[in-house]
Amino acid sequence: MNNAQWPRLNLAAGPVDVAAKTLRALSQPVLYHYDPAFIDLFARTCELLRQVYRTRYDVVIMQAEAILGLEAAAASIIRPGDTVLNLVSGVFGKWFEDFIRRYGGEPIELAVPFNEAIDPADVQAALERHPEISVLSVVHSETPSGTINPVREIGRVAKEHGVITIVDTVSGLGSELLSPEEWGIDIAVAGPQKCLSGPPGLSLLAVSPDAWARMENRTDPLRGSFLSILDWKATWLEQRRFPYTPSVSEIYALESTLRQTVEEGVEAVIARHQMIARACRVAVKALGLELWPAREAIAAPCCTAVHLPDGVTDEALRGTMRDRYGVMISGGYGELAGKLFRLGHMGIAAHPTTLIAQLGVLERSLADLGHPIAFGAGVGAALAELAGWDDREGLGTRDSGRRGGGA
Ligand SMILES: *Cc1c(COP(=O)(O)O)cnc(C)c1O
């Protein structure tokens, strides 16, 4: 094996490749967390996060991988005996049920096949049938299925029924133009390691006033816990103190990655993900492969899930792509294992050059495995779809003059 970085391209479904600028930020000397310079940096990071979330709500940066944020939302919001409508269109939606039960909630499941999306009309019907529902949980972007749920419409229905919504947008933030206010989201949970191209290790929450009220007004508010969102309100939001030492280096990286996002323009980052995803789907179809999502309208911008073709196993395809050509992609997860593979285009990997390389290696690998391939069919279709791309401009980037601002 040669000495190049290996694998050459991390095109997995997260964590994804991180920009050199972000890596430099990560390597800065560690500050004392009460050093005024760190307090300033943390405050600036929260402001940037609000811009990326397009929200005036409070944001909370919890200090562990996004699963912490999801469990914290469940632990803080769900009271024993609460009825929770859990929308399940994939692996992460199903897993959330464990959190609901752990915190004493009674889940009502509204499920669709894992290549489908939740219909807001079904949510409406469920809320009317069960007026006892007070909380709704939904995954915005079901990364393992490469599908997306219509959270804006679901949130509107939930608001009409006075229901608190917990939304897993770990791989959704940066891929669709969401806003917690506009979408009726009470607690949004994202992570830096998907469309924002940061390293994993933090949970990025946006919290509505209704969510704070519900957390505070329960008889036993969750406090004094690593899972407590209220602890962050009582410390950081109200007094610029921390409940415990934050992950200083991860905050450096997050500030850098959020700043890069804002400098490129949130809309531009989203347009870039959507355009690359569209080009990827065009290529997949041109290769005669079948998209996993039942309809293109529900295909996620963060990754493209594809049925494994007959006679090609997950191990063989991903093994060839990685071991022979140095391109790491993700396979199926949980009950989807062995059924699909996922082409990755999150964060800095949502780029034409990277997509074309990935598609070329996919074509070569399928041919190596004996699958009939017309070389260039996928690459050519994607190239046609990408007509007009100019990397100097980005996509709809208005702020390119402000680039190069820092670490
Ligand atoms: C990545 C991701 C998470 C976080 O889970 P990890 O696999 O532990 O990183 C949660 N929800 C969704 C939808 C995700 O894509």
The ligand as a MOL file (V3000), in Angstrom:
LIG
                    3D

  0  0  0     0  0            999 V3000
M  V30 BEGIN CTAB
M  V30 COUNTS 15 15 0 0 0
M  V30 BEGIN ATOM
M  V30 1 C -25.5860 10.2150 12.5510 0
M  V30 2 C -26.9540 10.2350 13.0480 0
M  V30 3 C -27.2290 10.1990 14.4220 0
M  V30 4 C -26.1350 10.1180 15.4280 0
M  V30 5 O -25.8050 8.7890 15.5310 0
M  V30 6 P -24.3580 8.1940 15.3580 0
M  V30 7 O -24.5180 7.0890 14.3750 0
M  V30 8 O -23.9630 7.7140 16.6990 0
M  V30 9 O -23.4600 9.2790 14.8480 0
M  V30 10 C -28.5450 10.2660 14.8330 0
M  V30 11 N -29.5480 10.3730 13.9410 0
M  V30 12 C -29.3270 10.4170 12.6220 0
M  V30 13 C -30.4830 10.5450 11.6920 0
M  V30 14 C -28.0180 10.3540 12.1420 0
M  V30 15 O -27.7870 10.4020 10.8200 0
M  V30 END ATOM
M  V30 BEGIN BOND
M  V30 1 1 1 2
M  V30 2 1 2 3
M  V30 3 2 2 14
M  V30 4 1 3 4
M  V30 5 2 3 10
M  V30 6 1 4 5
M  V30 7 1 5 6
M  V30 8 2 6 7
M  V30 9 1 6 8
M  V30 10 1 6 9
M  V30 11 1 10 11
M  V30 12 2 11 12
M  V30 13 1 12 13
M  V30 14 1 12 14
M  V30 15 1 14 15
M  V30 END BOND
M  V30 END CTAB
M  END
